[in-house]
Amino acid sequence: MTGPLLSVQGLTKHFPLKTGQVKAVDGVSFDVAAGETLALVGESGCGKSTTGRMLLRLTDPTAGSIAFDGEDFLGLGRAALRRRRREMQIVFQDPYASLSPRNRVEDIVAEPLDVHGLCESRAARRERVIELLRLVGLDAIHLRRHPFEFSGGQRQRIAIARALAPQPRLIVADEPVSALDVSVQAQVVNLMQDLQEKFGLAYVFISHDLAVVRHIAHRVAVMYLGRLVEIGTTETLFSAPHHPYTQALLSAAPVPDPERKRTRIVLAGDVPSPANVPSGCHFHPRCPVAQAICRESVPALRDVGGGHRAACHFGKPFPIPV
Ligand code: SF4
């Protein structure tokens, strides 16, 4: 394969209301290469989780296209979709809610094996589940236990083992460590990195936590009110953000080096409702450097150098007044 593993073009999800519609996702485009981690970041309600769900067709897009390994994913019939779904798995934020409380770990982890008919015997199924548990740092002694007998971090390891079961090439991880204590977050993130290295996995890593994203992602895509406003490598996006919204987000994130000072950019007002999005650049009512054109015209996502793209009419880092 020479092209990207996943290619998303103009992905859109509008939910109809009695009057008008909620523009949850509004024309998002990006690629993910095999073995790469792309982080989708933004505040709550920016459309990142809806985007993640559409990637697996858990939510149907209103418009746009998704190609997986060059194949039109949205056009697949039932049988072909089932086959492809083996290669794309999801891990949710709350492992307790995503693991059936009545089932034992063995059956939870084996669920994708059963769905896709991947084990020929009970013995082979058990052997594979034990192998998967070991991959995530658990053991055969955990097979007969229920989710409530585990800590939050262990439950997320079980969810990861289940996602790994059908040998996927891509995992959509929707806030996978947000519900965990900070010390446990690091362990789960390191586990995900190890598994990526071992199996060449690609991740779409959805998060609002920039410190975690900086640690795990190769590239970062920033969303605001259903649109992508900036995308680039983690290094360039963190060191030279071009979009004023990205600059504000980064200014609020903890700095790894406490000696370094950073001035926090406080944005005016709250994120507007996706049912009533501002005209032109969605960010204009809160943007500290907005100008007249920003109210009228939607900025395109333009290359600002080296494949780094930003959706701002002015396309360069601003000296933001603070
Ligand atoms: Fe701010 Fe205008 Fe750029 Fe939008 S287009 S981010 S409002 S300067």
py3Dmol code that shows the C-alpha trace and the ligand (Angstrom):
import py3Dmol

protein = """\
ATOM      1  CA  MET A   1       0.000   0.000   0.000  1.00  0.00           C
ATOM      2  CA  THR A   2       1.432   3.399  -0.934  1.00  0.00           C
ATOM      3  CA  GLY A   3      -1.422   5.801  -0.011  1.00  0.00           C
ATOM      4  CA  PRO A   4      -2.706   6.599   3.478  1.00  0.00           C
ATOM      5  CA  LEU A   5      -4.386   3.871   5.502  1.00  0.00           C
ATOM      6  CA  LEU A   6      -7.340   6.158   6.179  1.00  0.00           C
ATOM      7  CA  SER A   7      -8.403   9.100   4.050  1.00  0.00           C
ATOM      8  CA  VAL A   8     -11.284  11.331   5.101  1.00  0.00           C
ATOM      9  CA  GLN A   9     -12.662  14.008   2.783  1.00  0.00           C
ATOM     10  CA  GLY A  10     -15.360  16.575   3.599  1.00  0.00           C
ATOM     11  CA  LEU A  11     -16.797  14.470   6.408  1.00  0.00           C
ATOM     12  CA  THR A  12     -20.012  16.081   7.637  1.00  0.00           C
ATOM     13  CA  LYS A  13     -22.667  15.293  10.229  1.00  0.00           C
ATOM     14  CA  HIS A  14     -25.662  17.569  10.608  1.00  0.00           C
ATOM     15  CA  PHE A  15     -28.416  16.573  13.036  1.00  0.00           C
ATOM     16  CA  PRO A  16     -31.816  17.998  12.022  1.00  0.00           C
ATOM     17  CA  LEU A  17     -33.777  20.029  14.588  1.00  0.00           C
ATOM     18  CA  LYS A  18     -37.398  21.184  14.405  1.00  0.00           C
ATOM     19  CA  THR A  19     -36.026  24.454  13.142  1.00  0.00           C
ATOM     20  CA  GLY A  20     -32.538  24.366  11.650  1.00  0.00           C
ATOM     21  CA  GLN A  21     -29.833  21.807  12.334  1.00  0.00           C
ATOM     22  CA  VAL A  22     -26.888  21.047  14.580  1.00  0.00           C
ATOM     23  CA  LYS A  23     -23.687  21.166  12.544  1.00  0.00           C
ATOM     24  CA  ALA A  24     -21.744  18.687  14.682  1.00  0.00           C
ATOM     25  CA  VAL A  25     -19.094  18.053  12.017  1.00  0.00           C
ATOM     26  CA  ASP A  26     -18.807  20.342   9.028  1.00  0.00           C
ATOM     27  CA  GLY A  27     -16.535  19.204   6.204  1.00  0.00           C
ATOM     28  CA  VAL A  28     -13.526  17.650   7.931  1.00  0.00           C
ATOM     29  CA  SER A  29     -10.652  16.202   5.851  1.00  0.00           C
ATOM     30  CA  PHE A  30      -7.495  14.388   6.948  1.00  0.00           C
ATOM     31  CA  ASP A  31      -5.356  11.310   6.272  1.00  0.00           C
ATOM     32  CA  VAL A  32      -3.837   8.791   8.669  1.00  0.00           C
ATOM     33  CA  ALA A  33      -0.833   6.699   7.619  1.00  0.00           C
ATOM     34  CA  ALA A  34      -0.261   3.111   8.721  1.00  0.00           C
ATOM     35  CA  GLY A  35       1.480   3.073  12.099  1.00  0.00           C
ATOM     36  CA  GLU A  36       0.753   6.756  12.738  1.00  0.00           C
ATOM     37  CA  THR A  37      -1.056   8.463  15.612  1.00  0.00           C
ATOM     38  CA  LEU A  38      -3.221  11.408  14.620  1.00  0.00           C
ATOM     39  CA  ALA A  39      -4.715  13.246  17.584  1.00  0.00           C
ATOM     40  CA  LEU A  40      -8.050  15.029  17.242  1.00  0.00           C
ATOM     41  CA  VAL A  41      -8.186  17.774  19.840  1.00  0.00           C
ATOM     42  CA  GLY A  42     -10.584  20.512  20.853  1.00  0.00           C
ATOM     43  CA  GLU A  43     -13.014  21.496  23.565  1.00  0.00           C
ATOM     44  CA  SER A  44     -16.058  19.455  24.455  1.00  0.00           C
ATOM     45  CA  GLY A  45     -18.716  19.714  21.725  1.00  0.00           C
ATOM     46  CA  CYS A  46     -16.244  20.491  18.908  1.00  0.00           C
ATOM     47  CA  GLY A  47     -17.251  17.347  16.988  1.00  0.00           C
ATOM     48  CA  LYS A  48     -14.230  15.140  17.630  1.00  0.00           C
ATOM     49  CA  SER A  49     -16.162  12.177  19.096  1.00  0.00           C
ATOM     50  CA  THR A  50     -18.792  12.344  16.347  1.00  0.00           C
ATOM     51  CA  THR A  51     -15.935  12.309  13.828  1.00  0.00           C
ATOM     52  CA  GLY A  52     -14.462   9.231  15.538  1.00  0.00           C
ATOM     53  CA  ARG A  53     -17.791   7.411  15.459  1.00  0.00           C
ATOM     54  CA  MET A  54     -18.250   8.196  11.761  1.00  0.00           C
ATOM     55  CA  LEU A  55     -14.833   6.706  10.977  1.00  0.00           C
ATOM     56  CA  LEU A  56     -16.223   3.315  12.031  1.00  0.00           C
ATOM     57  CA  ARG A  57     -19.730   3.959  10.685  1.00  0.00           C
ATOM     58  CA  LEU A  58     -21.184   3.858  14.185  1.00  0.00           C
ATOM     59  CA  THR A  59     -22.781   7.157  13.135  1.00  0.00           C
ATOM     60  CA  ASP A  60     -23.741   7.717   9.505  1.00  0.00           C
ATOM     61  CA  PRO A  61     -22.226  10.824   7.917  1.00  0.00           C
ATOM     62  CA  THR A  62     -24.484  13.358   6.220  1.00  0.00           C
ATOM     63  CA  ALA A  63     -21.852  13.906   3.525  1.00  0.00           C
ATOM     64  CA  GLY A  64     -18.219  13.258   2.683  1.00  0.00           C
ATOM     65  CA  SER A  65     -16.112  10.198   1.995  1.00  0.00           C
ATOM     66  CA  ILE A  66     -13.938   7.776   3.940  1.00  0.00           C
ATOM     67  CA  ALA A  67     -11.424   5.525   2.199  1.00  0.00           C
ATOM     68  CA  PHE A  68      -9.768   2.724   4.168  1.00  0.00           C
ATOM     69  CA  ASP A  69      -6.762   1.184   2.460  1.00  0.00           C
ATOM     70  CA  GLY A  70      -7.974   2.846  -0.749  1.00  0.00           C
ATOM     71  CA  GLU A  71     -11.453   1.287  -0.564  1.00  0.00           C
ATOM     72  CA  ASP A  72     -14.631   3.384  -0.304  1.00  0.00           C
ATOM     73  CA  PHE A  73     -15.653   2.541   3.268  1.00  0.00           C
ATOM     74  CA  LEU A  74     -19.022   4.295   3.168  1.00  0.00           C
ATOM     75  CA  GLY A  75     -20.109   2.395   0.049  1.00  0.00           C
ATOM     76  CA  LEU A  76     -19.509  -1.081   1.530  1.00  0.00           C
ATOM     77  CA  GLY A  77     -22.377  -3.545   1.782  1.00  0.00           C
ATOM     78  CA  ARG A  78     -23.026  -5.535   4.950  1.00  0.00           C
ATOM     79  CA  ALA A  79     -20.620  -8.426   4.363  1.00  0.00           C
ATOM     80  CA  ALA A  80     -17.767  -6.223   3.163  1.00  0.00           C
ATOM     81  CA  LEU A  81     -18.345  -3.804   6.034  1.00  0.00           C
ATOM     82  CA  ARG A  82     -18.124  -6.643   8.530  1.00  0.00           C
ATOM     83  CA  ARG A  83     -14.859  -7.764   6.988  1.00  0.00           C
ATOM     84  CA  ARG A  84     -13.397  -4.252   7.117  1.00  0.00           C
ATOM     85  CA  ARG A  85     -14.586  -3.716  10.680  1.00  0.00           C
ATOM     86  CA  ARG A  86     -12.150  -6.368  11.813  1.00  0.00           C
ATOM     87  CA  GLU A  87      -9.436  -3.925  10.851  1.00  0.00           C
ATOM     88  CA  MET A  88     -10.895  -0.893  12.637  1.00  0.00           C
ATOM     89  CA  GLN A  89     -11.647  -0.997  16.342  1.00  0.00           C
ATOM     90  CA  ILE A  90     -12.641   1.544  18.981  1.00  0.00           C
ATOM     91  CA  VAL A  91     -11.726   2.116  22.618  1.00  0.00           C
ATOM     92  CA  PHE A  92     -14.057   4.372  24.598  1.00  0.00           C
ATOM     93  CA  GLN A  93     -13.420   6.799  27.435  1.00  0.00           C
ATOM     94  CA  ASP A  94     -15.275   4.941  30.156  1.00  0.00           C
ATOM     95  CA  PRO A  95     -14.102   1.318  30.277  1.00  0.00           C
ATOM     96  CA  TYR A  96     -16.710   0.451  32.899  1.00  0.00           C
ATOM     97  CA  ALA A  97     -19.589   1.509  30.651  1.00  0.00           C
ATOM     98  CA  SER A  98     -18.085  -0.167  27.578  1.00  0.00           C
ATOM     99  CA  LEU A  99     -17.519  -3.571  29.253  1.00  0.00           C
ATOM    100  CA  SER A 100     -20.608  -5.639  29.934  1.00  0.00           C
ATOM    101  CA  PRO A 101     -20.705  -5.979  33.764  1.00  0.00           C
ATOM    102  CA  ARG A 102     -22.305  -9.442  33.699  1.00  0.00           C
ATOM    103  CA  ASN A 103     -19.699 -11.000  31.407  1.00  0.00           C
ATOM    104  CA  ARG A 104     -16.403 -12.491  32.481  1.00  0.00           C
ATOM    105  CA  VAL A 105     -13.171 -11.071  31.061  1.00  0.00           C
ATOM    106  CA  GLU A 106     -12.690 -14.131  28.868  1.00  0.00           C
ATOM    107  CA  ASP A 107     -15.984 -13.536  27.062  1.00  0.00           C
ATOM    108  CA  ILE A 108     -15.488  -9.774  26.853  1.00  0.00           C
ATOM    109  CA  VAL A 109     -12.081 -10.075  25.191  1.00  0.00           C
ATOM    110  CA  ALA A 110     -13.260 -12.960  22.976  1.00  0.00           C
ATOM    111  CA  GLU A 111     -16.283 -11.056  21.672  1.00  0.00           C
ATOM    112  CA  PRO A 112     -14.618  -9.903  18.397  1.00  0.00           C
ATOM    113  CA  LEU A 113     -13.153 -13.394  17.945  1.00  0.00           C
ATOM    114  CA  ASP A 114     -16.678 -14.849  18.161  1.00  0.00           C
ATOM    115  CA  VAL A 115     -18.247 -12.165  15.944  1.00  0.00           C
ATOM    116  CA  HIS A 116     -15.691 -12.739  13.187  1.00  0.00           C
ATOM    117  CA  GLY A 117     -15.379 -16.511  13.691  1.00  0.00           C
ATOM    118  CA  LEU A 118     -11.634 -16.299  14.326  1.00  0.00           C
ATOM    119  CA  CYS A 119     -11.155 -19.318  16.620  1.00  0.00           C
ATOM    120  CA  GLU A 120     -11.768 -22.894  15.643  1.00  0.00           C
ATOM    121  CA  SER A 121     -12.127 -24.346  19.140  1.00  0.00           C
ATOM    122  CA  ARG A 122     -12.790 -23.337  22.747  1.00  0.00           C
ATOM    123  CA  ALA A 123      -9.177 -24.158  23.562  1.00  0.00           C
ATOM    124  CA  ALA A 124      -7.858 -21.926  20.768  1.00  0.00           C
ATOM    125  CA  ARG A 125     -10.198 -19.149  21.890  1.00  0.00           C
ATOM    126  CA  ARG A 126      -8.960 -19.345  25.473  1.00  0.00           C
ATOM    127  CA  GLU A 127      -5.336 -19.492  24.361  1.00  0.00           C
ATOM    128  CA  ARG A 128      -5.806 -16.376  22.232  1.00  0.00           C
ATOM    129  CA  VAL A 129      -7.539 -14.490  25.057  1.00  0.00           C
ATOM    130  CA  ILE A 130      -4.683 -15.316  27.440  1.00  0.00           C
ATOM    131  CA  GLU A 131      -2.212 -14.100  24.814  1.00  0.00           C
ATOM    132  CA  LEU A 132      -4.162 -10.831  24.490  1.00  0.00           C
ATOM    133  CA  LEU A 133      -4.355 -10.346  28.255  1.00  0.00           C
ATOM    134  CA  ARG A 134      -0.596 -10.795  28.522  1.00  0.00           C
ATOM    135  CA  LEU A 135      -0.065  -8.231  25.767  1.00  0.00           C
ATOM    136  CA  VAL A 136      -1.839  -5.621  27.914  1.00  0.00           C
ATOM    137  CA  GLY A 137      -0.135  -6.599  31.181  1.00  0.00           C
ATOM    138  CA  LEU A 138      -2.845  -8.892  32.602  1.00  0.00           C
ATOM    139  CA  ASP A 139      -2.801 -12.652  33.025  1.00  0.00           C
ATOM    140  CA  ALA A 140      -4.674 -15.955  32.829  1.00  0.00           C
ATOM    141  CA  ILE A 141      -5.789 -15.554  36.458  1.00  0.00           C
ATOM    142  CA  HIS A 142      -8.028 -12.679  35.285  1.00  0.00           C
ATOM    143  CA  LEU A 143     -10.025 -14.781  32.799  1.00  0.00           C
ATOM    144  CA  ARG A 144     -12.923 -15.674  35.102  1.00  0.00           C
ATOM    145  CA  ARG A 145     -13.277 -12.269  36.762  1.00  0.00           C
ATOM    146  CA  HIS A 146     -15.858  -9.552  36.089  1.00  0.00           C
ATOM    147  CA  PRO A 147     -15.118  -5.898  35.220  1.00  0.00           C
ATOM    148  CA  PHE A 148     -16.080  -4.617  38.709  1.00  0.00           C
ATOM    149  CA  GLU A 149     -13.173  -6.596  40.183  1.00  0.00           C
ATOM    150  CA  PHE A 150     -10.637  -4.401  38.362  1.00  0.00           C
ATOM    151  CA  SER A 151      -9.298  -0.859  38.755  1.00  0.00           C
ATOM    152  CA  GLY A 152     -10.063   1.775  36.095  1.00  0.00           C
ATOM    153  CA  GLY A 153      -6.652   1.312  34.484  1.00  0.00           C
ATOM    154  CA  GLN A 154      -7.034  -2.479  34.368  1.00  0.00           C
ATOM    155  CA  ARG A 155     -10.497  -2.130  32.852  1.00  0.00           C
ATOM    156  CA  GLN A 156      -9.064   0.059  30.106  1.00  0.00           C
ATOM    157  CA  ARG A 157      -6.402  -2.625  29.513  1.00  0.00           C
ATOM    158  CA  ILE A 158      -9.222  -5.163  29.082  1.00  0.00           C
ATOM    159  CA  ALA A 159     -10.926  -2.840  26.582  1.00  0.00           C
ATOM    160  CA  ILE A 160      -7.624  -2.530  24.683  1.00  0.00           C
ATOM    161  CA  ALA A 161      -7.183  -6.327  24.692  1.00  0.00           C
ATOM    162  CA  ARG A 162     -10.664  -6.676  23.194  1.00  0.00           C
ATOM    163  CA  ALA A 163      -9.869  -4.070  20.527  1.00  0.00           C
ATOM    164  CA  LEU A 164      -6.638  -5.925  19.651  1.00  0.00           C
ATOM    165  CA  ALA A 165      -8.366  -9.314  19.357  1.00  0.00           C
ATOM    166  CA  PRO A 166      -9.205  -9.209  15.615  1.00  0.00           C
ATOM    167  CA  GLN A 167      -5.725  -7.814  14.764  1.00  0.00           C
ATOM    168  CA  PRO A 168      -6.877  -4.350  13.664  1.00  0.00           C
ATOM    169  CA  ARG A 169      -4.766  -1.907  11.673  1.00  0.00           C
ATOM    170  CA  LEU A 170      -6.486   1.176  13.093  1.00  0.00           C
ATOM    171  CA  ILE A 171      -7.874   1.927  16.546  1.00  0.00           C
ATOM    172  CA  VAL A 172     -10.023   4.970  17.246  1.00  0.00           C
ATOM    173  CA  ALA A 173      -9.351   5.813  20.894  1.00  0.00           C
ATOM    174  CA  ASP A 174     -11.964   8.248  22.205  1.00  0.00           C
ATOM    175  CA  GLU A 175     -10.570   9.963  25.320  1.00  0.00           C
ATOM    176  CA  PRO A 176      -9.095   6.593  26.394  1.00  0.00           C
ATOM    177  CA  VAL A 177      -7.288   7.904  29.478  1.00  0.00           C
ATOM    178  CA  SER A 178      -9.439  10.883  30.505  1.00  0.00           C
ATOM    179  CA  ALA A 179     -11.303   8.945  33.216  1.00  0.00           C
ATOM    180  CA  LEU A 180      -8.063   7.615  34.785  1.00  0.00           C
ATOM    181  CA  ASP A 181      -5.761   9.005  37.488  1.00  0.00           C
ATOM    182  CA  VAL A 182      -2.758  10.851  36.068  1.00  0.00           C
ATOM    183  CA  SER A 183      -0.243   8.152  37.135  1.00  0.00           C
ATOM    184  CA  VAL A 184      -2.376   5.446  35.497  1.00  0.00           C
ATOM    185  CA  GLN A 185      -2.841   7.579  32.361  1.00  0.00           C
ATOM    186  CA  ALA A 186       0.892   7.421  31.682  1.00  0.00           C
ATOM    187  CA  GLN A 187       0.921   3.623  31.989  1.00  0.00           C
ATOM    188  CA  VAL A 188      -1.970   3.183  29.557  1.00  0.00           C
ATOM    189  CA  VAL A 189      -0.498   5.686  27.075  1.00  0.00           C
ATOM    190  CA  ASN A 190       2.869   3.887  27.227  1.00  0.00           C
ATOM    191  CA  LEU A 191       1.097   0.564  26.672  1.00  0.00           C
ATOM    192  CA  MET A 192      -0.632   1.985  23.594  1.00  0.00           C
ATOM    193  CA  GLN A 193       2.714   3.178  22.246  1.00  0.00           C
ATOM    194  CA  ASP A 194       4.302  -0.241  22.818  1.00  0.00           C
ATOM    195  CA  LEU A 195       1.423  -1.975  21.046  1.00  0.00           C
ATOM    196  CA  GLN A 196       1.694   0.476  18.155  1.00  0.00           C
ATOM    197  CA  GLU A 197       5.359  -0.338  17.741  1.00  0.00           C
ATOM    198  CA  LYS A 198       4.766  -4.062  18.008  1.00  0.00           C
ATOM    199  CA  PHE A 199       1.860  -4.302  15.569  1.00  0.00           C
ATOM    200  CA  GLY A 200       2.263  -1.212  13.361  1.00  0.00           C
ATOM    201  CA  LEU A 201      -1.113   0.090  14.569  1.00  0.00           C
ATOM    202  CA  ALA A 202      -2.501   3.452  13.524  1.00  0.00           C
ATOM    203  CA  TYR A 203      -4.429   5.460  16.123  1.00  0.00           C
ATOM    204  CA  VAL A 204      -6.940   8.252  15.837  1.00  0.00           C
ATOM    205  CA  PHE A 205      -6.487   9.538  19.369  1.00  0.00           C
ATOM    206  CA  ILE A 206      -9.326  11.795  20.488  1.00  0.00           C
ATOM    207  CA  SER A 207      -8.478  13.949  23.474  1.00  0.00           C
ATOM    208  CA  HIS A 208      -8.855  17.350  25.081  1.00  0.00           C
ATOM    209  CA  ASP A 209      -5.633  16.817  27.059  1.00  0.00           C
ATOM    210  CA  LEU A 210      -2.759  18.468  25.220  1.00  0.00           C
ATOM    211  CA  ALA A 211      -0.073  17.072  27.533  1.00  0.00           C
ATOM    212  CA  VAL A 212      -1.151  13.513  26.681  1.00  0.00           C
ATOM    213  CA  VAL A 213      -1.462  14.374  22.992  1.00  0.00           C
ATOM    214  CA  ARG A 214       2.015  15.860  22.897  1.00  0.00           C
ATOM    215  CA  HIS A 215       3.375  12.614  24.318  1.00  0.00           C
ATOM    216  CA  ILE A 216       1.619  10.171  22.010  1.00  0.00           C
ATOM    217  CA  ALA A 217       0.712  11.867  18.708  1.00  0.00           C
ATOM    218  CA  HIS A 218       2.785  12.136  15.544  1.00  0.00           C
ATOM    219  CA  ARG A 219       0.387  14.718  14.125  1.00  0.00           C
ATOM    220  CA  VAL A 220      -2.360  16.815  15.668  1.00  0.00           C
ATOM    221  CA  ALA A 221      -5.631  18.080  14.161  1.00  0.00           C
ATOM    222  CA  VAL A 222      -7.414  20.852  16.063  1.00  0.00           C
ATOM    223  CA  MET A 223     -11.192  21.124  15.771  1.00  0.00           C
ATOM    224  CA  TYR A 224     -13.437  24.052  16.611  1.00  0.00           C
ATOM    225  CA  LEU A 225     -17.216  23.944  16.219  1.00  0.00           C
ATOM    226  CA  GLY A 226     -17.212  21.043  13.787  1.00  0.00           C
ATOM    227  CA  ARG A 227     -14.383  22.271  11.563  1.00  0.00           C
ATOM    228  CA  LEU A 228     -10.693  21.500  11.392  1.00  0.00           C
ATOM    229  CA  VAL A 229      -8.838  24.734  12.103  1.00  0.00           C
ATOM    230  CA  GLU A 230      -5.255  23.503  12.114  1.00  0.00           C
ATOM    231  CA  ILE A 231      -3.329  20.320  11.379  1.00  0.00           C
ATOM    232  CA  GLY A 232       0.389  19.608  11.495  1.00  0.00           C
ATOM    233  CA  THR A 233       3.110  17.529  13.058  1.00  0.00           C
ATOM    234  CA  THR A 234       3.081  17.551  16.856  1.00  0.00           C
ATOM    235  CA  GLU A 235       6.419  19.325  16.927  1.00  0.00           C
ATOM    236  CA  THR A 236       5.439  22.192  14.608  1.00  0.00           C
ATOM    237  CA  LEU A 237       1.944  22.584  15.983  1.00  0.00           C
ATOM    238  CA  PHE A 238       3.211  22.892  19.557  1.00  0.00           C
ATOM    239  CA  SER A 239       6.186  25.083  18.703  1.00  0.00           C
ATOM    240  CA  ALA A 240       4.610  27.344  16.060  1.00  0.00           C
ATOM    241  CA  PRO A 241       0.798  27.230  16.148  1.00  0.00           C
ATOM    242  CA  HIS A 242      -0.681  29.356  13.370  1.00  0.00           C
ATOM    243  CA  HIS A 243      -4.345  29.512  14.336  1.00  0.00           C
ATOM    244  CA  PRO A 244      -5.342  31.878  17.160  1.00  0.00           C
ATOM    245  CA  TYR A 245      -7.581  29.154  18.661  1.00  0.00           C
ATOM    246  CA  THR A 246      -4.673  26.685  18.787  1.00  0.00           C
ATOM    247  CA  GLN A 247      -2.520  29.389  20.352  1.00  0.00           C
ATOM    248  CA  ALA A 248      -5.148  29.945  23.046  1.00  0.00           C
ATOM    249  CA  LEU A 249      -5.509  26.197  23.715  1.00  0.00           C
ATOM    250  CA  LEU A 250      -1.751  25.756  24.036  1.00  0.00           C
ATOM    251  CA  SER A 251      -1.418  28.798  26.274  1.00  0.00           C
ATOM    252  CA  ALA A 252      -3.780  27.117  28.758  1.00  0.00           C
ATOM    253  CA  ALA A 253      -1.935  23.774  28.774  1.00  0.00           C
ATOM    254  CA  PRO A 254       0.655  22.944  31.443  1.00  0.00           C
ATOM    255  CA  VAL A 255       4.263  23.648  30.375  1.00  0.00           C
ATOM    256  CA  PRO A 256       6.624  20.639  30.724  1.00  0.00           C
ATOM    257  CA  ASP A 257       9.469  22.899  31.861  1.00  0.00           C
ATOM    258  CA  PRO A 258       8.320  24.942  34.915  1.00  0.00           C
ATOM    259  CA  GLU A 259      11.175  27.415  34.332  1.00  0.00           C
ATOM    260  CA  ARG A 260       9.558  28.486  31.090  1.00  0.00           C
ATOM    261  CA  LYS A 261       6.872  31.097  31.451  1.00  0.00           C
ATOM    262  CA  ARG A 262       3.862  31.255  29.194  1.00  0.00           C
ATOM    263  CA  THR A 263       1.206  33.948  29.077  1.00  0.00           C
ATOM    264  CA  ARG A 264      -2.255  32.503  29.113  1.00  0.00           C
ATOM    265  CA  ILE A 265      -4.607  33.772  26.405  1.00  0.00           C
ATOM    266  CA  VAL A 266      -8.073  34.017  27.908  1.00  0.00           C
ATOM    267  CA  LEU A 267     -10.755  33.812  25.242  1.00  0.00           C
ATOM    268  CA  ALA A 268     -13.897  35.905  25.546  1.00  0.00           C
ATOM    269  CA  GLY A 269     -17.204  34.078  25.984  1.00  0.00           C
ATOM    270  CA  ASP A 270     -18.079  30.406  25.657  1.00  0.00           C
ATOM    271  CA  VAL A 271     -18.004  28.116  22.623  1.00  0.00           C
ATOM    272  CA  PRO A 272     -21.200  28.992  20.664  1.00  0.00           C
ATOM    273  CA  SER A 273     -23.847  26.303  20.168  1.00  0.00           C
ATOM    274  CA  PRO A 274     -23.334  24.103  17.083  1.00  0.00           C
ATOM    275  CA  ALA A 275     -27.064  24.714  16.469  1.00  0.00           C
ATOM    276  CA  ASN A 276     -26.294  28.384  15.922  1.00  0.00           C
ATOM    277  CA  VAL A 277     -22.792  28.700  14.503  1.00  0.00           C
ATOM    278  CA  PRO A 278     -21.315  32.132  13.765  1.00  0.00           C
ATOM    279  CA  SER A 279     -20.950  33.247  10.139  1.00  0.00           C
ATOM    280  CA  GLY A 280     -17.617  33.234   8.294  1.00  0.00           C
ATOM    281  CA  CYS A 281     -14.847  31.964  10.561  1.00  0.00           C
ATOM    282  CA  HIS A 282     -16.675  30.176  13.394  1.00  0.00           C
ATOM    283  CA  PHE A 283     -14.065  31.461  15.802  1.00  0.00           C
ATOM    284  CA  HIS A 284     -14.528  35.175  15.021  1.00  0.00           C
ATOM    285  CA  PRO A 285     -16.674  36.176  18.058  1.00  0.00           C
ATOM    286  CA  ARG A 286     -13.899  34.952  20.397  1.00  0.00           C
ATOM    287  CA  CYS A 287     -10.832  35.642  18.290  1.00  0.00           C
ATOM    288  CA  PRO A 288      -8.592  38.353  19.775  1.00  0.00           C
ATOM    289  CA  VAL A 289      -7.354  39.366  16.317  1.00  0.00           C
ATOM    290  CA  ALA A 290     -10.567  39.059  14.239  1.00  0.00           C
ATOM    291  CA  GLN A 291     -11.087  41.534  11.431  1.00  0.00           C
ATOM    292  CA  ALA A 292     -14.081  42.469   9.272  1.00  0.00           C
ATOM    293  CA  ILE A 293     -13.474  39.766   6.656  1.00  0.00           C
ATOM    294  CA  CYS A 294     -13.625  37.080   9.375  1.00  0.00           C
ATOM    295  CA  ARG A 295     -17.382  37.630   9.879  1.00  0.00           C
ATOM    296  CA  GLU A 296     -18.130  37.259   6.191  1.00  0.00           C
ATOM    297  CA  SER A 297     -15.817  34.706   4.690  1.00  0.00           C
ATOM    298  CA  VAL A 298     -14.970  31.120   5.708  1.00  0.00           C
ATOM    299  CA  PRO A 299     -11.162  30.726   5.799  1.00  0.00           C
ATOM    300  CA  ALA A 300      -9.839  27.738   3.843  1.00  0.00           C
ATOM    301  CA  LEU A 301      -7.457  25.262   5.458  1.00  0.00           C
ATOM    302  CA  ARG A 302      -4.266  26.453   3.728  1.00  0.00           C
ATOM    303  CA  ASP A 303      -0.733  25.147   3.714  1.00  0.00           C
ATOM    304  CA  VAL A 304       1.429  27.415   5.843  1.00  0.00           C
ATOM    305  CA  GLY A 305       4.621  25.476   5.127  1.00  0.00           C
ATOM    306  CA  GLY A 306       5.854  21.909   5.315  1.00  0.00           C
ATOM    307  CA  GLY A 307       2.382  20.366   5.123  1.00  0.00           C
ATOM    308  CA  HIS A 308       1.245  22.312   8.211  1.00  0.00           C
ATOM    309  CA  ARG A 309      -2.208  23.752   7.465  1.00  0.00           C
ATOM    310  CA  ALA A 310      -4.287  26.400   9.233  1.00  0.00           C
ATOM    311  CA  ALA A 311      -7.742  27.856   8.553  1.00  0.00           C
ATOM    312  CA  CYS A 312      -7.146  31.535   9.176  1.00  0.00           C
ATOM    313  CA  HIS A 313      -7.386  34.349   6.638  1.00  0.00           C
ATOM    314  CA  PHE A 314      -4.041  35.618   7.796  1.00  0.00           C
ATOM    315  CA  GLY A 315      -2.206  32.284   7.971  1.00  0.00           C
ATOM    316  CA  LYS A 316       0.679  33.217  10.242  1.00  0.00           C
ATOM    317  CA  PRO A 317       1.323  33.307  13.973  1.00  0.00           C
ATOM    318  CA  PHE A 318      -0.235  36.478  15.371  1.00  0.00           C
ATOM    319  CA  PRO A 319       1.186  38.660  18.110  1.00  0.00           C
ATOM    320  CA  ILE A 320      -1.897  38.081  20.252  1.00  0.00           C
ATOM    321  CA  PRO A 321      -2.705  40.942  22.655  1.00  0.00           C
ATOM    322  CA  VAL A 322      -2.918  39.692  26.259  1.00  0.00           C
TER     323      VAL A 322
END
"""
ligand_1 = """\
8
SF4
Fe -9.361 34.933 13.909
Fe -10.130 35.811 11.527
Fe -8.191 34.003 11.683
Fe -10.727 33.355 12.256
S -9.915 33.988 10.251
S -8.938 32.796 13.410
S -11.452 35.213 13.239
S -8.119 36.112 12.455
"""
view = py3Dmol.view(width=600, height=400)
view.addModel(protein, "pdb")
view.setStyle({"model": 0}, {"cartoon": {"style": "trace"}})
view.addModel(ligand_1, "xyz")
view.setStyle({"model": 1}, {"stick": {}})
view.zoomTo()
view.show()
